[in-house]
Amino acid sequence: MDLTDKQTAELWGEDGPYSEARFIIEHRILDDSVSRIFLRVEVNVNPFTYKIIKKHRKEFINDEMVQKLLDNSKYLGFKDGYLAIPFEGKFLTDDDREVVEEARKILKETKRAVIRMHEYVMKIIDKPAFTIKIR
């Protein structure tokens, strides 16, 4: 597939699709102390990938995470692409390991889903796939 200059720019990467996933620890400070701590997993998917995957959504009909990302994304403009927040949880104490583990699990699933989306896009635009290891 030959891409236009606009489509190439929408990939964000120089040689292929680029997206970002984050694990955020948000401290809410009220007056002179931390009142609450939230854990959040966010992902920004580049516009080209999002559009292609949405157009070919049926190819991912059994991929729960990809469907969730498509259904719950908000377009923030060219620079930030499509933002989805697949996890948000309140972190109650330093010993609240369950919330941390759940956030890490969702982050890992999110990264894998984005990689599957990128692989699909690379196949369509005829770019070779790279071997990517997820920690």
N, C-alpha and C positions, 0 to 999 in steps of 0.2 A: 504494500500500500504506500503510495506516495503521499507525504504529508505536506500541507501548506505551511507557510511560516508561522501562522497563528497556531495551528495544531502542534507544531514542534515546540513552540513556546509554552503551550498549555501542558506539555509533559513535565516541565520544570527541570528535567535532567538534560545534560548535554547529549548523551547517547541513548537515552531511554527514559522510562517513567521514574519519577522521584516523588515520594510522599513521606510524611513524617508521623510517627507515633510517639506519644509522651505518657509518662507516669508522673503525675503531679501531686505533690503534697502541699495542700493549701492550709495555711494557718490563719484563722480569723482572730483578730486582735480587737478586744473591746476594752476601752479605757487603758488600764495598765497591765493587762494579762491576756494570754491566749484563751479565748473562750471556747473554740472548737477547732478540730482538725479534720479536714476532708481529704480523701484520696480520690483521684480522678484519672481515668485513662481517656486520652483524646487522640484523635487521628485527623490529619489534614491530607485528603486525597487530591492529587493534582486534577485539574479540570478535565483533561483529555481522558484519563483513565476512568474517571467517574462517568463521563458521558458514554464511553464505549461499553462499559460494564452495564450501565442502565439500559442501553439499547439492546444488549445481548443478555439481559437478565435471566432469560429462560435457561441459559447455559449453566447458571448457578442456582437453579431452583431448589436443590437440596443442600445448599451451602448456607446454613443459618446465619453465620457471622456476616457474610457478604450481603445477604438480604437485609440484615439489621443495619449495616452501614448505609446501604442505599436508602432504606426507609427513614432513617433518623439523621440524615445529613442536612446541613444548612449551608447554602452557598454564601461565602464571605467575600467574593471577588477573586479576580485573577491571582493576586499575590498569595492568598490564603486558601484558595480552592474550596473544597467541601469539608466542613468540620462535622465530625460525629463524636459523641461522648458515650462509648459503650459501657462505661462503668463510672459510678460515683457513689462513694460510701463514706459514712461518718466513722472516723477513727476515734474510739473512745478513750483508750489508755495505751500506754507503751506496750502493754501485754496483749493488745487486741490483734493477735496474729491472723485470725481468720479473715479479717477485712483486708489485710495486707496480702495474704495468699490469694484471695479471690481477685484482687486488683492485678496481681502479677499474672495469674492465670488468664484473665481477660486480655491483658496486654499481649501475652504470647499468642493467644488466639487471633487477636487483631492484627498483629504483625504477619502471621501466617496467611490470613485472609487477604491482606494488601499484597503480599507476595504472589498469591494465586491470581489476583486481579492484574498485577503487573505482568505476570507470565502470559496471561491471556492477551493482553494488549501487545506485548512483544511479538507474540505469534501473528497477530493481525498485521502489525506493521513490519513484520519480517526482520526482527532484530534477534540475534542469538541470546539465549538465556544465560545468566551467570549462576554459578553455584553460590548460594547464600546459606550460611549457617545461622540458626537462631539459638541464642543462648537461653 
